[in-house]
Amino acid sequence: CACLVGSEMCIRDRYKMNIQFNKVSNVSGELTINMEKADYQPKVEKALKNFAQQAQMPGFRKGKVPMSLIKKMYGVQAKAEEVNRLLQESLFDYIKSNQINMLGEPIGSTKQIPQDIEKQDDFTFIFDIALAPEFTAELSANDTVDFYDIEVADEMVTKQLDALRQQAGHPEDVEEYADRDVVRGQLVELNEEGQAKEGGINIETASLMPSFFKNDDQKKLFEGAKKNQVITFSPNAAYEANEAELAALLKIEKEEVKNHAGNFNFEINEISRFVPAELNEEFFNNVFGEEVKTEEEAREKVKQTIKDLQINDSNYKFLLDVRAYMEQKVGALEFPEDLLKTIMKANNKDKDEKYVEDNFVKSLEELKWHLIKEQLVKANDIKVEDKDLKATAIQAARFQFAQYGMNNIPDEYLENYAQEMLKNENQVHALVDRCIDQKLTEKLKEVVTLNHKSISSEDFAKMFE
């Protein structure tokens, strides 16, 4: 076509070579680069002069080696490097200048004849190009997409508030054992007569949590136990012969556990109970800051936090629904499957043919959505700037802390945490994708007609099962 001819002339002027692109089908093309000696020779000569300036050979001063020797030693190497460099530059510059919507990378054509870098002066390189299918992805107010408003039940608020109280709690010394208490005391191994075993295990300060015993009968031995009371029990039965747990309790190697399967006396010296924090001013200040003064305000704060977390879930589901809606609206797309399989094999050299066959359909599905999303991002002018990336990193940090019930994190700490995330290249890529998804989601919520649906958190979770 005329536009390709014009672009080809532009490339010819720049690289002094002939580059042609032919469409083989709607989704594949063939690009041929004809390179003559005049295209690369000036750069080869320059490279050889650089070699000559640095070359050192017996009988010659540095930089005084004859050019004939330099060419003999380095000529093929310089030629190969310059031909390869020029090939890569011209190939991708042509694709970019002609706005060829390529999938993956160019791959060597089966039509390619082997080129002899040493004997040839002119070269012909042929590449197969996988082309993206042509289609239009558009959304407007005429398109309706579901949006789920997740309800925050009172029991969810209570559960979260209890978790915060537990995290802010403290241990207290008590006189009588109750479920989930920690007991500390002397652990002494007994012989068959029920006496302290000579040379047996004797631990001055051992810690037990009977609630975590696997054997209920052994748990019952500690019910209502008091300080200074001696309990006779079997650790082997309590932990059902779990070597790792027994070794940790008895402070021995796992291999020795089988030699200590009898009863032990445990004299209780201390009973520690973890007590949740009270709903008072100190708790409110430490967890929520000074703006919260009452339990009612604390519950409202927790409810809002849950809502903020759930809106992310709602947005995630919305984008999934947009994807399903758009994939159906766009319909089936044609792809150069053979070429894409070849590209997939090249990108997964450590995998076998079966891997490609097993994952190809899923890869096409992801590719289709990628192309659709690419159009939506462009149509809605979605861009990611440094400030957006930093804000997304801070949001990700805040979300991570919130998952552990830590809501009152100082801004400067969040910023420092975010800066560390931005130093990691893999995390930056993930944050860019996340930022694009967030911006696109918010924009599309304004573009389409939202069909709001109220739903419980339980029913919402079932949608992902």
N, C-alpha and C positions, 0 to 999 in steps of 0.2 A: 504494500500500500504506500501511498505518497508519504505519509508521516514517517514510515520506517526508512524509506529511501533518503529522506532529508536527514534523519538521525544518523544513518550509515555514512553519509558524506561528512558529517560533523566528526565522527570517529575517525574516518579516513584521514582528514586533515590533521587530527591530533596525533595519531599513531602511525600515519603513513602506511597503512595496511588495509586489506580488504576484509570486512566483517559482514557476514550475511546471516539473517535470521529468517527461517521459514517455519510457518505453522504447519505441523503435520496433522493435527486434529484440533478440536476445540480446546483441548486441555493438554496438549503437548506440542513441543516445537524443537527445531534443530538449529543450533547456532554453529556456524563455521568461521574459523579465523584462519586466514591465509597470511602468513608472516614471511616477509622477504628479508634478505640479509641486510638491506639498507635500513630496515626498521629497528634492528637491535645493535648493529655493528658499532655505531658511535659510542654507545654505552660500554660495549666490550672493550674498545680501545682505551676508554677512560679507566676501566677497571684494571686493565693490564698495566697501565702507567702507574697506578697506585701500587700494584704488586711490585713493579720494578723499583719504586722508591724505597720499599721496605725489604726487598730481597737481599739475602746474604748467601754467597757461595764462595767456596775456596778459590783463591786466585783473583777474586774481584772485591773491590771496596763496596761497602753498603751503598746501594742506589746506582751502582755502575755496571750491573749485570746486563749484558747485551739483550736487546728486545727479542732477538731471535730465540735465545734460550728461555726467556720469560714466556714467550708464546708456546714454546714446546712443552714447558712445565705446567703452565696455568691456562693455556688457551682454551681447552675444552671445558675446564671448570668455569671460567669466566663466561664463556658462551652459554653454557647450560643455565647458569644463574640468571643471566640477563634475559634469555628467552623465557624462562619460567616467570620471572618478575613481570615482564611485559605482557605475557599471556594472562596472568592473573589480573593485572591492572586493566587491560583492555576488555577482558571478559566481563568483569563486574561493572566497569564504567559504562559499557554498552547497555547492560541490563538496566542499570539505574537511569541512564539518559533516555532510554526508550520506554521507561516505566513498564517493563515486563513484569507482570504479577506472578513471580516465580514461587513455587513451593519447594522448600528444601534447598539443596545445592545442585549446581549443574553436575551431571555425571558423564563420564566418557562414553561416547557412542560406540555401539557394536560395529559401526562402519569405519571406526578409526583404524588407520593403517599405522603400524609401528614406525616411529620417526627415529632416525639415526643422528643424534646430536653431533657426532664427530664428523660424519661424512657429508651430511646435508647442509645446504645454506638456506634453503627455503623450506618452510614447514606448513603443514595443514593440520589444524586441530578441530575436531568435531565433538560437540557436546549435545546431549539430550537434555531438554528443559521441561520440567513438570510445571504446567500452568494452572493457576487457580481458576475454578469455574466462574463464569460471569453470571451474577445475579444481583438483586437489589434487596436489602434488608431495611425495612422502614417500620416505624411505629408512630402512632398518633392517638388522639383522643377517641378515635373510632375503635381502637383495640382495647379490650377489657381483660385485665389480669387479676387473679385473686390476691388479696393481701390479708394475712392472718394476724389478728390482734390477740395476743396471748394473755389470758386472764392471770392475775396474781391472786391466788387464794390466800386466805388468812393463815392457813396452816403452813404455807410456804414462808410467810413472814416470820411466824413463830419459830419454825425450824431454823431459819437463818439467824434469827436473833439469839436462839439458844446456842448455836454454833459459835457466834461471836462471844457470848458469855463464857463458853467453855474455853475458848482461846485466851481470854483475858483472866481466867480463873487462877487459882493457886492451891497448892497442897496444904492440908491441915492434919495435925496429929490427933488421932481419935483413940478411944479406949477399946472399942469393939468392932470386929471385922464385919463389913457389908460388901455386897457384890461390887466388883471393880476396884476395890481397895488394893493397895500394895502392902504386903507384909514383909518385914525385914527381921532377921534374927540369925541364930546359930543353927547350922545344918550339920547333923552328925549321922554317919553311917552306922547301922546296927548289924550285929551278928544274928545267927539263927535263934539265939536265946533272948533276943531283944535288948542286948547290952551294947554299949559302944564298941564297935569292932576295932580290934587292935590293928594299927596301921591303916585303918580305913579313912575315908574322906571326912574331914572336919573343917568346915568353912565358918569362920567367925561371923562374917556378915554376908548373908545371902538374901536375895530378893525374890519374892514370888508374887505372881498375880493369879491366884487360884481360879479366877473367872475364865482364864484362858486354858485351863486344863481341858484335855479332850475327853477325860473320863469323869462322868457325873458323880460317881460314888466317891472319887477322890476330892471333888469339889465340896461335897457335903461335909467332909471332915473339918473344913475351915469355917462353916456357917456359925456365926455368933461367937467365934473365938475371941479371946481377950488377951491383953498384954501379959507376958510372963507365962502364958499357957504353952504346954508342950504338945504338939500334934505329931502323931506317928502316921506317916503316909508312905506311898511308894511312888517315887518320881518316875520310875519306868512305866508304871500303870497310868500315872497322871498324864504323861505325854505320849502314851501308847507307843513306847519304844522308838520315838523319833530321836535318832542319834544326834542330829544337829542341836536340837533344843536341850537335850540331856547333857551334852558336852559343854554347852554354854553355862548351864546351871551348876554343874559339878566341877567346872573348870578343869576339864581333862580333854584328852584327844578323843575323837569319835571312835577310834579303834578300841579304846579302853572301856567304852560304855557298857558292853556286854558283861564286864566283870563286876558291875555294881548295880545289879538288878533287884537287890533286896530293899528292905524298909529303911527309912531314915527318920530321925527325930528332928523336929523343927521347933525351936524355942522362940516364941514371938517376943521381940524386944520393942518393935515399933510397928504401928499401923498408920499408914498414910492414905488420906482420902483427898481426891482432887475435887475442889469445890468451885462451881461456876461463879463468876463475878456477879455481884448484886447489881440490880438496875438502879444505880445511883449516879450522882453528879460526876464522880471520878470515872466511872465506866463510860458515861456519855462523852466526857471530854476526851478521854483516851482514844475512843473508837470513832466518834463522829465529829469531834471538834466542838467549839463553844456554842455553835448555833443550835445544838440539841440540848434541851433541858428536861424533857419528860419522856416517859415510856411511849406515850402516844406519838410524840415527835420522832422518837427513835424508830418506831414501827413504820412511820410514814417514810423516813429516810431509807430504811431497808427496802420497803416496797418500791421506792423510786429506783434504787440500785438494781433490784431484780428486773424492773421494767426496762432499764437501760441495757441490761444484758440481753433481755428477751427481744428487744427491738433489733439487735444484731441477728438473732435467730430468725426473726420475721423477715428481715431484709435478705438473709441468705436464702430462705425458702422462696421469696419473691423472685430473686434472680434465677433460681432453678426453674421456676414456673415460666419466667420470660424465655428462658432457653428452650423449654419444651414447646412453648407457644410459637416461637420464631422458627424452630426447626420444622414444625408442621406447616407454618405459613410459607416458608421458603420452598418446602418440598424437597424431593430427591435432587441431589446434585451429582454431576458427572465428575469423576476423578480419574487421572491416569494411573490406574491401580498398579500396573506392572512397574512403571517408573518409581512410584512411591514405595513399593516393596523393595526395590533395589536400593533406594535411598535409606530405607529403614534398616536394611541389612548392613549398609555401610556405616550407619550411626550406632550399630550394636554388634561390633565385630566379635565381641566375646560371647555372643548368643548364637544358637543354631537356627536352622530353617524353621523348626517347629515353633520357636519363640515368635518369629515374624508371623507365621500363619495363625497362631493362637491369639495374637494381640492386634492384628491388622484391622479387624472390623472396629474394635474399640478406638484405635488410633484415628480411623476415618471419622468416627463420631466426634472425637475431640477436635479434629481438624475442621470439621464443618462448623462447630460452635465457635472456634477461634476466628474463622473468617466472618461469621455473622457478627460476633462481638466487635471485631475490628471495624466493620462498617458502622455499627452503632456508636462506638467511641468517636469515630471521625465525624459522624453526622451531628453528634451532640457536643463537639468541640471539647472533649475530655482531655485535659493535660495534667501531668504530674510535675509540680515544682518542688524545690527543696523544702519549702515551708510545709507543703502537703505531706511530704515524706516524713518529716520530723513529727508532725502532728499525728500521723498514723502510727509511728513508732511509740509515741507517748501513750496513745490510746491502747496499743497492744500491751504495753507495760502495765497500764492501769487495769486492763482486763485480766492479766495474769495474776496480779495481786488480789483483785476482787474475787477470783476463784477460790482463794484461800482465806477469804473473809477480811482481807486487809484493805479497808476503804479509805483510811485517813492518811494516805501516803503524801508527804510533802512534795510540792511541785518540783523543787530542785533535785530531789532524789529520783523522781520519774524522768526528768530530763537527762540526768547522768546515765540512768539505765537505758534510755532510748539511744543516747549517743554511742553506748557500747554496742547496741544492736546494729547501728548504722556502720560500724566498722567491719562487720561481717558481710562479705559479698553475697553469700547465699541468702542471708536474711534480708539484705537490701532488695534482691530480686523478688523475694516473697512479699516484702512490704510494698513494692511498686505494684505488683499484681493486686494486692489487697486494696491499695489506694484507688486503683483504676476501678475495681469492682464496686467500691463504696461510692465513688463519684458517679459512676454509671447508674448504680441503683437509685441514688437520690434523684438524678436527673430523669430517669425513666418513670419514677413515681409521679413526677410532675407531668410527663408527656402522656402516659396512658390513662385510661379510666380504671380506678382501683375498685375492685369488688371486695369491700371489707367483710371479713368473717371473724366473729369472736369465737375463740376456742380455748379449752383448758390446756394446761401445760402437758397433762398426761396424754390427751388426744393428739396434741401437736407432736409429741415425741413418737407416738405410734406411726405417724406418717413417714418416719425414717427407718422403721423396722423392716 
